[in-house]
Amino acid sequence: MGIPVKYRWWLVTILIVGTLLLISSLALDRPNVVWEAFKPHCPHCRHEVAAYSHRCADCNSEFDWTATSGTQSPISTNSLSVLEAEWVHGRVKELGLEPAAARVAKALGLTDAAATEFLQNVGRGDCGLCGGSKKDLASEDLAKADVCPCCFGSGDSVTCGGDRRVRVGDPIAHRALLDYKATMADLMRGRAVTAPGEVAKEARRLAEAFLTIHAGTAEAAEIVYWKDIDQPVFTGDGQINARRAVSAVGRERLNKVLEALQSRP
């Protein structure tokens, strides 16, 4: 049975519109930016391109911007590596948990119970401050301890999100960091007339809000460790001092743990 004449024009129209939509979608489906040596390059000519750009300045070709993923992302050094984690657990087994915890407790200024909690949990990709325990190990009663002031209870290193890879080129995290820096700068300007406890409370809220969403991005390394808020956190050019960043806090503790376990009685 043939198609009635009155429906043929509808069929032709649908075919024409469908073809136009297909052509449009193909035209809009541009190749993604290429990451080489953790730097963005044009997918057409392979020249390095500006961050968050969509057009190559060399060949004038357009492309879609995408953040790094998997092995495209650099490896974080702010948590234990696979070999470091194996060495720590091997050394604890060699020394015995109690003697090893005593060494770590002395080096970190923690109780033996807190040091034990740290050594029993710490592994590759874990938060260096709590050792993956998710607790504030400075608490007097670990059973009632608050969440870790660095990872806020995730147990993962904030700079890698637990997989030891740092996501680079995330435009949403980039914009969130700009807003975080502006808000922190405003907070610092008013701290002379604000109670220190209130400043630290707000700095914690800002850090937790950012890291809850953007942990594992390159931007996470720039978040200020809120417990150090009474110390200078900005350099002369207005940038956040990296020594006060949450990423440095965990690595500093891990270095002390490695040193304590390595030393001989």
Salt bridges, closest charged atoms under 4 A:
GLU36 OE2 - ARG46 NE 3.01
GLU62 OE1 - ARG30 NH1 3.13
GLU62 OE2 - ARG55 NH2 2.44
ASP64 OD1 - ARG30 NH2 2.91
GLU84 OE2 - ARG251 NH2 3.49
GLU94 OE2 - ARG91 NH1 2.99
GLU117 OE2 - LYS135 NZ 3.22
ASP136 OD2 - LYS227 NZ 3.41
ASP146 OD2 - ARG204 NH1 3.08
ASP170 OD2 - ARG167 NE 3.20
ASP186 OD1 - ARG189 NH2 3.38
GLU202 OE2 - ARG205 NH2 2.72
GLU208 OE1 - ARG204 NE 3.98
GLU222 OE1 - LYS181 NZ 2.98
ASP228 OD2 - ARG244 NH2 2.58
